Amino acid sequence: MKEIISSDYEKEVLAGQNVLVDFYSTECPPCEAVAPKLETLEKLFGKEIKFVKIFRQGNRDLADQLAVKSSPTLLFYQDGEEVSARLTGGVKRSEIVRELKHVLGKDRVSEIMKTQEPTISDVDVAILGAGPGGLTAGLYLCQARINTVLVDIALPGGNVSTTHMVSNYPGFIDPQPGYMLSHNMSEQTKRCGTTYKVAVDVTHVDLLKKEIVIDSQETIRAKRIIIATGTSPNRIGIPGELEFKGQGISYCATCDAKYFVDKEVVVIGGGNSAIEEADFISKFASKITIVHQFDQLQANKIAQEKVFENPKFSFLFSHEPRAFKKAGDKMVVEVEDLKTKEMKTLISDGIFVFIGQKPNLEMFGDKLKLDQWGYIQTDEDMRTNIDGVYAVGDVGSKKYRQITTAIADGTIAAISITREIG
Ligand SMILES: Cc1cc2nc3c(=O)[nH]c(=O)nc-3n(C[C@H](O)[C@H](O)[C@H](O)COP(=O)(O)OP(=O)(O)OC[C@H]3O[C@@H](n4cnc5c(N)ncnc54)[C@H](O)[C@@H]3O)c2cc1C
């Protein structure tokens, strides 16, 4: 891609053509992730759209003037006018193609996309998921000189990258910001030489053939596949939930309760995990309001007795949250009384949502053997019931889901594979 500087901007970008501008930085993993996508798209669209890049730190005045605040930021121009939404962060190829439609029109973009040649590559191991489990497996395999590719639908790091602070990961005296811990894990694996395909669309996975298709055009054939796709908390799906995730709304008491010493929190949920987690939170918080959709708790009796006896707890039965908001540094949750339809506002220091977790397994069809809760069963070497397919980390059937247990699984799977094919 052609590199330009501020003084070229008028001539190269505003002079009336179709232009895609990539503001990038050095030491920027999302910039590294988007660069190969732009290169392949330039090959496809280069005759009709000019692709240019601008080093953000070296052209700060221009970046400030254009209100470009992070790297990468992709801007799209048509005849000197910026058109369509800007893309930032872990930008997917499909998102860039979507925005190009604003520049060239839907039909022309579809026409050009049809001309792209599918690619096929062969690797020893493909790892799906670059959280702690997948990154650790990638590190061990790379150090054993096994040709490995790490594929993730997001940027590397998994759940740790969105965790505020991690204080129970051995080797650090002080609590570590989750994003730094996951950044270091990822850089360690990347520096070894593992190939990364991140912020991609995983279009298709065939575990029996051991083939993964990404971005609808790139097929990866592997001798072994490691599934390390983790879990996602069940979401309530109401306004404000995504926006305030990690900034007032938490899905993990073990991780975040300690930040609420003598503070007031709202807990959404009334099943076993919600009440057990809420009991744990009560060791820190001064007041806990449980919001539950039914007229009684669903948790086991012992857990119920504990919270009913604890004066820190109050309960809003037959209530459901409808929206999360922020007021200064306080969290606001609007709840509806399901019996009277009356709306109420609860103000607290933080909100915990425990309405269950789900393993990220949608891609894998129905051939994997799962436990009764829907998590992948493995043997002690992390092998699943499908030959050559392993599962590590939170997606696997286990009692305790933590960073340390995920990296232990990743280690075991990688060593097992190395013994088999190394
Ligand atoms: C808010 C929060 C705080 C936490 N705090 C702590 C803590 O303080 N200490 C601790 O030990 N544990 C903590 N945990 C738990 C810890 O984060 C997990 O146990 C750990 O991250 C599991 O690692 P993993 O690699 O199995 O999965 P994840 O970290 O979940 O990573 C899975 C990866 O797979 C990717 N993925 C999903 N679907 C696909 C797909 N179809 N194809 C390709 N990639 C896919 C995801 O994008 C993600 O990057 C916390 C969890 C949460 C949610």
The ligand as an SDF file (V2000), in Angstrom:
LIG
                    3D

 53 58  0  0  0  0  0  0  0  0999 V2000
  -15.0470  -10.7170   33.1440 C   0  0  0  0  0  0  0  0  0  0  0  0
  -14.1820  -11.9130   33.4070 C   0  0  0  0  0  0  0  0  0  0  0  0
  -13.1500  -11.8090   34.3150 C   0  0  0  0  0  0  0  0  0  0  0  0
  -12.3370  -12.9160   34.5720 C   0  0  0  0  0  0  0  0  0  0  0  0
  -11.3130  -12.7820   35.4980 N   0  0  0  0  0  0  0  0  0  0  0  0
  -10.5020  -13.8320   35.7620 C   0  0  0  0  0  0  0  0  0  0  0  0
   -9.4480  -13.7170   36.6920 C   0  0  0  0  0  0  0  0  0  0  0  0
   -9.2660  -12.6720   37.3390 O   0  0  0  0  0  0  0  0  0  0  0  0
   -8.6500  -14.7980   36.8530 N   0  0  0  0  0  0  0  0  0  0  0  0
   -8.8300  -15.9780   36.1790 C   0  0  0  0  0  0  0  0  0  0  0  0
   -8.0360  -16.9070   36.3410 O   0  0  0  0  0  0  0  0  0  0  0  0
   -9.8570  -16.1130   35.3160 N   0  0  0  0  0  0  0  0  0  0  0  0
  -10.7010  -15.0750   35.0850 C   0  0  0  0  0  0  0  0  0  0  0  0
  -11.7350  -15.2190   34.2170 N   0  0  0  0  0  0  0  0  0  0  0  0
  -11.8970  -16.5000   33.5000 C   0  0  0  0  0  0  0  0  0  0  0  0
  -10.8880  -16.5880   32.3510 C   0  0  0  0  0  0  0  0  0  0  0  0
  -10.9730  -15.4160   31.5820 O   0  0  0  0  0  0  0  0  0  0  0  0
  -11.1600  -17.8020   31.4800 C   0  0  0  0  0  0  0  0  0  0  0  0
  -11.1300  -18.9600   32.2840 O   0  0  0  0  0  0  0  0  0  0  0  0
  -10.1260  -17.9210   30.3690 C   0  0  0  0  0  0  0  0  0  0  0  0
  -10.0780  -16.7500   29.5970 O   0  0  0  0  0  0  0  0  0  0  0  0
  -10.4460  -19.1080   29.4730 C   0  0  0  0  0  0  0  0  0  0  0  0
   -9.5740  -19.1130   28.4040 O   0  0  0  0  0  0  0  0  0  0  0  0
   -9.9510  -19.8090   27.0220 P   0  0  0  0  0  0  0  0  0  0  0  0
   -8.7560  -19.6890   26.1670 O   0  0  0  0  0  0  0  0  0  0  0  0
  -10.5060  -21.1460   27.2820 O   0  0  0  0  0  0  0  0  0  0  0  0
  -11.1860  -18.9920   26.4400 O   0  0  0  0  0  0  0  0  0  0  0  0
  -11.4700  -17.4580   26.1960 P   0  0  0  0  0  0  0  0  0  0  0  0
  -10.6310  -16.5760   27.0250 O   0  0  0  0  0  0  0  0  0  0  0  0
  -12.9370  -17.3410   26.3120 O   0  0  0  0  0  0  0  0  0  0  0  0
  -11.0290  -17.2500   24.6770 O   0  0  0  0  0  0  0  0  0  0  0  0
  -11.7500  -17.8470   23.6500 C   0  0  0  0  0  0  0  0  0  0  0  0
  -11.3640  -17.1920   22.3420 C   0  0  0  0  0  0  0  0  0  0  0  0
  -12.0200  -17.8920   21.2850 O   0  0  0  0  0  0  0  0  0  0  0  0
  -12.5110  -16.9570   20.3430 C   0  0  0  0  0  0  0  0  0  0  0  0
  -13.6150  -17.5760   19.6020 N   0  0  0  0  0  0  0  0  0  0  0  0
  -14.9030  -17.7390   19.9680 C   0  0  0  0  0  0  0  0  0  0  0  0
  -15.5910  -18.3710   18.9960 N   0  0  0  0  0  0  0  0  0  0  0  0
  -14.7160  -18.6130   17.9870 C   0  0  0  0  0  0  0  0  0  0  0  0
  -14.8010  -19.2300   16.6960 C   0  0  0  0  0  0  0  0  0  0  0  0
  -15.9380  -19.7530   16.2440 N   0  0  0  0  0  0  0  0  0  0  0  0
  -13.7000  -19.3100   15.9350 N   0  0  0  0  0  0  0  0  0  0  0  0
  -12.5190  -18.7910   16.3640 C   0  0  0  0  0  0  0  0  0  0  0  0
  -12.3690  -18.1830   17.5660 N   0  0  0  0  0  0  0  0  0  0  0  0
  -13.4450  -18.1020   18.3700 C   0  0  0  0  0  0  0  0  0  0  0  0
  -12.9170  -15.7640   21.1730 C   0  0  0  0  0  0  0  0  0  0  0  0
  -12.9530  -14.5970   20.3850 O   0  0  0  0  0  0  0  0  0  0  0  0
  -11.8030  -15.7340   22.2310 C   0  0  0  0  0  0  0  0  0  0  0  0
  -10.7150  -14.9400   21.8240 O   0  0  0  0  0  0  0  0  0  0  0  0
  -12.5660  -14.1410   33.9230 C   0  0  0  0  0  0  0  0  0  0  0  0
  -13.6060  -14.2480   33.0070 C   0  0  0  0  0  0  0  0  0  0  0  0
  -14.4090  -13.1550   32.7450 C   0  0  0  0  0  0  0  0  0  0  0  0
  -15.5140  -13.2700   31.7550 C   0  0  0  0  0  0  0  0  0  0  0  0
  1  2  1  0
  2  3  1  0
  2 52  2  0
  3  4  2  0
  4  5  1  0
  4 50  1  0
  5  6  2  0
  6  7  1  0
  6 13  1  0
  7  8  2  0
  7  9  1  0
  9 10  1  0
 10 11  2  0
 10 12  1  0
 12 13  2  0
 13 14  1  0
 14 15  1  0
 14 50  1  0
 15 16  1  0
 16 17  1  0
 16 18  1  0
 18 19  1  0
 18 20  1  0
 20 21  1  0
 20 22  1  0
 22 23  1  0
 23 24  1  0
 24 25  2  0
 24 26  1  0
 24 27  1  0
 27 28  1  0
 28 29  2  0
 28 30  1  0
 28 31  1  0
 31 32  1  0
 32 33  1  0
 33 34  1  0
 33 48  1  0
 34 35  1  0
 35 36  1  0
 35 46  1  0
 36 37  1  0
 36 45  1  0
 37 38  2  0
 38 39  1  0
 39 40  1  0
 39 45  2  0
 40 41  1  0
 40 42  2  0
 42 43  1  0
 43 44  2  0
 44 45  1  0
 46 47  1  0
 46 48  1  0
 48 49  1  0
 50 51  2  0
 51 52  1  0
 52 53  1  0
M  END
$$$$
